[in-house]
Amino acid sequence: MKILIVEDDPVSMRVLEAFLEDWGYEVVTARNGNQAWESLQESDAPSIVISDWMMPDMDGLELCSRIRGREGSAYIYFIIVTAKTGKEDLILGMEAGADDYLVKPFNHDELRYRVRVGRRIIDLERRILQLASTDPLTGILNRRAFMERLKAELERAGRENTPLSIIMVDIDHFKMVNDEHGHQAGDQVLQEFSRRLMKPARPYDFLGRYGGEEFIACLPNTNEAQARSIAERLRRGVEEMVISRPDGAKIAVTASFGTASFRAEAGNDDVDRIIKRTDDALYKAKREGRNRVCAWEDGVF
């Protein structure tokens, strides 16, 4: 876990840094609140901040208040360190949003256990967020989490003028699997199917369960031709998939695929438009006989 030390006294900073690194934490440092704020804007920002109260430019309380005023960001556990010992100072620090309060000079064991409490809270928040964003059956993103991430990726593609494509997948005649083999078999098919879709994914691709037996994948930096090629490769992989059941039954399925791409030249392309195009392409694949890939093109299908 990454911890940010905010301290203008070099001796105190070195002491804190030595302790934390010895306990296995990754440490970054800042000399004042402004430097700390810049560090917290990075994508891999620290999860715990240990900050001195009195500093030039932006002090610890102002930094804490600014962190608490952010929206849509992961929680940051904030420990404020100070020589102030009055009860009114403790109250002031907590009102600014600090989670804990450490008085100088501090005992290193006390610091260790206070940081450990912060780590437990951050780990708990991450587990809760993972449960809230994950489909419980397949372990991939649920629809809400996928759409939130897709929105962010579309905004990035628009800013950077880079391609982005979507693949929507539907298991063909999935109801027959449930009817013939039972819902447990259907669940096994969904689990294995999602694993098969994830197997060739790049680190920055992401997959979600859109609903029932329908899945959706986002492929950043991928144009329409590349997306169609990837979808065709996935389709063949699904076609070759055979699932063995404890009762000896063998289940094989096929799937239909629709693809569409972000259109930066349109100027007003958004999540709803690209999802609609991908959905149209998927239904074209179904109408044309299933177990095939269709890409969205201009015009009415």
C-alpha positions, -999 to 999 in steps of 0.1 A, spaced: 0 0 0 12 35 -9 15 61 19 21 99 14 42 117 40 36 155 40 62 171 62 84 203 58 109 192 84 135 170 66 145 151 98 109 142 107 103 132 72 133 108 71 123 92 104 87 86 92 100 73 58 124 49 74 97 34 97 72 30 70 95 15 45 108 -9 71 72 -20 77 68 -28 40 49 3 27 56 22 -5 63 58 5 61 90 -14 69 124 1 58 161 -2 72 192 15 39 210 17 2 207 10 5 219 -26 30 192 -35 8 167 -17 -23 177 -36 -5 173 -69 6 137 -58 -30 129 -50 -42 137 -85 -22 108 -100 -40 76 -111 -21 56 -85 -24 81 -57 -16 70 -21 -44 56 0 -30 69 33 -17 104 41 4 112 72 6 150 73 21 176 95 -3 203 107 18 234 104 33 239 69 39 267 45 16 274 15 -11 249 24 -12 234 59 -24 200 69 -59 210 78 -65 228 45 -51 197 27 -74 174 46 -104 196 39 -96 198 2 -93 160 0 -127 156 17 -142 180 -8 -134 158 -37 -162 138 -54 -160 104 -70 -126 94 -57 -114 65 -36 -113 72 2 -80 85 16 -73 78 52 -58 109 68 -36 110 99 -26 145 111 7 149 131 12 179 153 27 192 185 -6 207 195 -21 188 224 -53 208 233 -87 192 231 -99 221 209 -70 213 185 -81 176 183 -117 187 176 -105 212 149 -85 184 132 -114 160 132 -138 187 119 -114 191 90 -119 155 81 -89 138 97 -93 102 106 -67 101 133 -44 123 153 -8 117 163 10 140 188 48 148 184 70 133 196 52 100 188 61 64 197 70 44 166 48 15 178 18 39 181 24 51 146 26 15 133 -7 5 148 -25 37 137 -13 31 102 -24 -5 105 -59 7 114 -59 29 83 -49 0 61 -77 -21 74 -102 6 67 -89 11 31 -88 -26 25 -124 -29 38 -136 -1 15 -119 -18 -15 -136 -51 -8 -170 -33 -4 -165 -14 -37 -154 -46 -54 -186 -64 -43 -207 -34 -54 -191 -34 -88 -188 -71 -95 -213 -96 -109 -215 -123 -81 -218 -152 -105 -190 -145 -130 -167 -122 -111 -166 -96 -139 -180 -61 -138 -217 -57 -133 -237 -35 -157 -235 -3 -136 -198 -5 -130 -191 -13 -167 -211 17 -178 -193 41 -154 -160 29 -167 -171 30 -203 -181 66 -199 -146 75 -186 -130 56 -214 -151 74 -240 -142 108 -225 -105 99 -227 -109 87 -263 -125 120 -272 -98 140 -256 -70 120 -271 -87 114 -304 -80 76 -301 -102 47 -313 -124 27 -290 -147 -2 -298 -175 -22 -281 -184 -58 -285 -217 -71 -273 -223 -108 -270 -253 -130 -265 -253 -168 -259 -275 -184 -285 -306 -202 -272 -294 -201 -236 -329 -209 -223 -325 -244 -238 -294 -250 -216 -315 -242 -184 -344 -262 -197 -324 -293 -206 -297 -293 -180 -310 -271 -151 -300 -237 -138 -268 -249 -121 -256 -261 -155 -266 -227 -169 -246 -209 -142 -216 -231 -151 -220 -221 -187 -221 -184 -179 -190 -187 -157 -170 -206 -183 -182 -183 -211 -170 -152 -192 -137 -168 -186 -134 -176 -223 -141 -140 -232 -116 -127 -207 -88 -151 -217 -74 -131 -246 -80 -96 -231 -53 -70 -229 -47 -54 -195 -67 -23 -204 -97 -41 -220 -127 -48 -196 -157 -70 -197 -191 -67 -180 -222 -88 -177 -249 -67 -194 -278 -88 -183 -288 -125 -182 -267 -142 -209 -256 -110 -225 -220 -97 -221 -203 -65 -232 -166 -57 -237 -148 -24 -241 -116 -24 -263 -97 9 -260 -73 18 -288 -92 -6 -311 -108 4 -344 -138 -12 -361 -118 -36 -382 -97 -48 -353 -128 -52 -331 -145 -73 -357 -114 -95 -360 -113 -99 -322 -150 -108 -321 -146 -134 -348 -117 -150 -329 -138 -150 -297 -168 -165 -316 -146 -194 -328 -133 -200 -293 -169 -202 -279 -179 -226 -307 -150 -249 -297 -159 -248 -260 -174 -279 -244 -185 -279 -207 -184 -312 -188 -211 -318 -161 -207 -341 -131 -235 -363 -145 -214 -368 -177 -234 -345 -199 -215 -323 -224 -227 -288 -231 -217 -269 -262 -229 -234 -270 -225 -207 -296 -228 -170 -294 -238 -140 -315 -216 -109 -316 -222 -72 -325 -195 -46 -327 -194 -8 -330 -168 19 -326 -165 54 -311 -169 81 -338 -148 111 -327 -157 129 -359 -193 130 -349 -185 154 -322 -214 143 -300 -209 106 -297 -216 92 -262 -223 61 -243 -260 58 -253 -252 61 -290 -224 36 -291 -244 11 -270 -273 15 -294 -251 8 -324 -236 -22 -308 -270 -35 -298 -283 -30 -334 -253 -50 -347 -259 -78 -322 -296 -81 -332 -285 -82 -369 -263 -112 -361 -293 -129 -344 -316 -122 -373 -291 -135 -398 -289 -169 -381 -269 -165 -349 -233 -178 -342 -218 -149 -363 -203 -114 -360 -220 -83 -373 -204 -49 -373 -225 -17 -372 -224 3 -404 -242 35 -415 -278 30 -426 -306 9 -413 -301 -28 -408 
